[in-house]
């Protein structure tokens, strides 16, 4: 006798997929934002460390070039002022590494092993530098008006050959900067001020600072190479600042 089977019942254990709630989305977004912020800060730190390392390596290279100048000529650059016929007294001027300081200066003599034997550093490293003696309301950044543009061209006539550190700054935001890094305008005969650039290195033959262990103000001056550091501001070479100072020689007497 046939018998009826009970109807097959299929029970599903699956439930309908639910979407994220607004709170869950906000939590995820907050976590991602926090991670992005941490990553950004870390990257900024890595970039600044890289800039410091590159700047120090560059300063060692420049210091080596200056020492070679001394080995060839018998004296540190800018300490024999009679050999200079341009803005040799300005610390940002490194023309002595690229061009013979004076037409009458002795060229390298193999017989006597003395004389100027440059250039002492690669020429592409040159950047034109001008001293910021513009109108105080305009400064290095200026506002692009005709007066400021004309002033830049006038100042550019007295430009110096400088070397720029690796700390790129938005020049409009840097305070206490007396130097302008120049670049060619769209018209090759004209100059403009670089919007972004590092600051010029300084070579000082009588460097001293009240807050300096080696070159204490009122005690010893130094032959020194200096960078304004990451903030792009000239802090005078204070040991407590972010300025980077390479001392090439401690002078035995003040003013020597």
C-alpha positions in Angstrom: 0.0 0.0 0.0 1.5 3.2 -1.0 2.1 5.8 1.6 2.6 9.5 1.3 5.9 11.1 2.2 5.8 14.2 4.3 6.4 17.3 2.3 10.1 18.3 2.0 10.7 21.4 4.0 13.9 23.4 3.2 15.0 25.8 5.9 17.4 28.5 5.0 20.0 29.6 7.5 21.0 32.6 5.4 19.8 36.1 6.4 19.5 39.1 4.2 22.8 41.1 3.9 22.6 44.4 5.7 24.5 47.5 4.6 26.8 49.7 6.8 25.2 52.0 9.1 26.1 55.7 9.1 28.0 55.3 12.4 30.0 52.5 11.0 30.9 54.5 7.9 31.9 57.4 10.1 34.2 55.2 12.2 35.8 53.8 9.1 36.4 57.2 7.6 37.8 58.5 10.9 40.2 55.6 11.1 41.3 56.2 7.5 41.8 59.9 8.1 43.9 59.2 11.2 46.1 56.8 9.3 46.4 59.3 6.4 47.5 62.0 8.9 50.0 59.7 10.6 51.4 58.7 7.2 51.6 62.3 6.1 53.5 63.4 9.2 55.9 60.4 8.8 56.5 61.3 5.2 57.2 64.9 6.1 59.7 63.7 8.7 61.4 61.4 6.1 61.5 64.2 3.6 63.1 66.6 6.0 65.6 64.0 7.2 66.5 63.4 3.5 66.9 67.1 2.9 69.2 67.4 5.9 71.3 64.5 4.8 71.6 65.8 1.2 72.4 69.3 2.5 75.2 68.0 4.8 76.7 65.9 1.9 76.5 69.0 -0.3 78.1 71.2 2.3 81.0 68.6 2.7 81.5 68.8 -1.0 81.6 72.7 -1.0 83.9 72.7 2.0 86.2 70.3 0.1 86.2 72.7 -2.8 87.1 75.6 -0.5 89.9 73.6 1.1 91.3 72.9 -2.4 91.2 76.6 -3.1 93.3 77.2 0.0 95.7 74.4 -0.9 96.3 75.9 -4.3 96.5 79.5 -3.4 97.9 79.3 0.1 95.0 81.2 1.8 91.3 80.9 2.5 89.0 82.6 -0.1 88.1 86.2 0.7 90.9 86.6 3.3 93.2 88.4 0.7 90.9 91.2 -0.3 93.3 92.6 -2.8 92.5 89.6 -5.0 88.8 90.5 -5.3 87.2 93.0 -7.6 83.5 92.1 -7.1 81.1 91.7 -4.2 83.6 89.4 -2.4 82.6 90.6 1.1 79.1 89.1 0.8 78.9 85.7 2.4 76.5 84.3 -0.3 79.0 85.0 -3.1 80.8 81.8 -4.2 82.2 83.2 -7.4 85.7 82.3 -6.3 84.9 78.6 -6.9 83.9 79.2 -10.5 85.9 82.2 -11.7 89.4 83.4 -10.9 88.9 86.2 -8.3 91.1 88.7 -10.0 92.4 89.0 -13.6 95.9 89.6 -12.2 95.8 86.6 -9.8 98.3 83.9 -10.6 97.1 80.9 -12.5 98.1 77.4 -11.3 101.8 76.9 -11.9 103.1 73.3 -12.0 106.6 74.5 -11.4 105.7 76.2 -8.1 102.5 74.2 -7.3 100.6 77.4 -6.4 97.9 79.5 -8.0 94.2 79.5 -8.8 93.3 76.1 -10.3 89.5 76.2 -10.6 86.7 75.8 -11.3 86.5 73.9 -8.0 82.9 72.7 -8.3 80.5 71.8 -11.1 79.2 74.8 -13.0 75.5 73.7 -13.0 75.5 74.3 -9.3 75.5 78.1 -9.8 72.3 80.0 -9.1 72.1 83.8 -9.4 71.6 85.5 -6.1 70.5 89.1 -5.4 70.5 91.0 -2.1 67.0 92.0 -1.1 67.3 95.8 -1.0 63.9 96.2 -2.7 61.2 98.5 -1.4 60.2 97.2 2.1 56.6 96.8 1.1 57.6 94.5 -1.7 60.6 92.5 -0.6 61.9 89.4 -2.4 58.3 88.2 -3.0 56.9 91.4 -4.3 53.5 91.6 -5.9 54.4 91.5 -9.6 53.7 95.1 -10.3 55.8 97.2 -12.8 57.8 98.9 -10.1 58.8 95.7 -8.5 59.7 94.0 -11.8 61.9 97.0 -12.7 63.5 96.8 -9.3 64.3 93.1 -9.8 66.0 93.9 -13.1 68.1 96.6 -11.5 69.1 94.4 -8.6 69.8 91.5 -11.0 72.6 93.6 -12.6 74.5 93.1 -9.4 73.7 89.5 -9.0 76.2 87.0 -7.4 77.0 83.4 -8.1 75.5 81.5 -5.2 74.9 77.9 -4.1 71.5 76.9 -2.9 70.7 74.4 -0.1 68.2 71.6 -0.4 65.4 73.0 1.9 62.8 74.1 -0.6 60.6 77.0 0.8 57.7 79.0 -0.5 59.7 82.2 -0.4 56.6 84.4 0.3 56.3 82.6 3.7 59.9 82.9 4.8 60.7 85.8 7.2 64.1 87.4 7.8 65.4 86.5 4.4 67.6 89.1 2.8 68.6 87.1 -0.3 66.5 86.5 -3.5 67.2 83.5 -5.7 66.7 84.7 -9.3 65.6 82.8 -12.4 65.1 83.7 -16.0 61.6 85.1 -16.9 59.7 84.0 -20.0 61.8 86.7 -21.7 65.4 85.4 -21.4 66.7 88.9 -21.0 64.7 89.4 -17.8 64.9 87.9 -14.3 62.2 87.0 -11.8 62.4 85.8 -8.2 62.0 82.0 -7.7 58.7 81.3 -6.0 60.1 78.1 -4.5 63.8 77.6 -3.7 66.2 76.8 -1.0 68.3 79.5 0.7 71.9 80.4 -0.3 74.8 78.9 1.6 77.0 81.4 3.4 80.8 81.3 3.5 82.0 83.4 6.4 85.7 84.2 7.2 84.9 85.7 10.6 82.0 83.7 11.8 81.1 84.0 15.5 78.0 83.7 17.7 77.2 84.1 21.4 75.7 80.6 21.4 78.5 78.7 19.7 80.9 76.2 21.3 83.7 76.6 18.8 83.2 80.1 17.5 82.2 81.9 20.7 81.5 85.6 20.2 84.3 87.7 21.7 86.7 84.7 21.9 87.4 83.1 18.5 86.2 83.7 15.0 86.0 80.9 12.5 86.2 80.2 8.8 82.7 78.6 8.4 80.2 77.3 5.8 76.6 77.7 6.9 73.0 76.8 5.8 69.9 78.5 7.2 68.4 75.0 7.8 64.9 73.7 7.3 63.1 76.8 8.2 65.0 79.0 5.7 65.6 81.7 8.3 69.0 83.1 9.1 69.5 82.5 12.9 73.1 83.6 12.9 74.5 80.1 13.3 73.2 79.6 16.8 73.9 76.1 18.2 70.3 76.1 19.5 68.8 76.9 16.1 68.3 74.6 13.0 71.1 76.4 11.2 73.8 73.9 9.9 77.4 75.1 10.4 80.6 73.5 9.1 83.6 75.0 10.7 86.7 74.8 8.4 89.1 76.6 10.8 89.0 78.3 14.2 90.9 81.5 14.0 93.4 81.9 16.9 92.7 85.6 17.5 89.5 87.6 17.2 89.2 89.2 13.9 92.0 87.3 12.3 
